[in-house]
Amino acid sequence: RSTGSNFFSEVLGTIVLLVGIKGIGAVTTGLGPFAVGILVWAIGLSLGGTTGYAINPARDLGPRIIHAIMPIAGKGDSDWQYSWIPVAGPIVGAMIAGLLLL
């Protein structure tokens, strides 16, 4: 597991998602939600192998917190050493996408 490539994957996935949503929002055919779903699916297929494509801090942080709290017999750790990547990566990606879309 490479910290640099995983962080880059999260940043890139978030940039693609936000730029794609901006482009899809310009079209008013009514198929926007379907197109966004296809976009998330495509991001998952292309970038999901390295990190599981959080592309939103809530998609990783919420389940990680619940996993840490729940009393499940024989569960592993919640991998808090890695948790900053799916949180910080999408935030950095969103800032870059925001600058690109100004």
Secondary structure as UniProt FT lines:
FT   HELIX           3..25
FT   HELIX           32..51
FT   HELIX           57..69
FT   TURN            73..74
FT   TURN            80..83
FT   HELIX           84..100
//
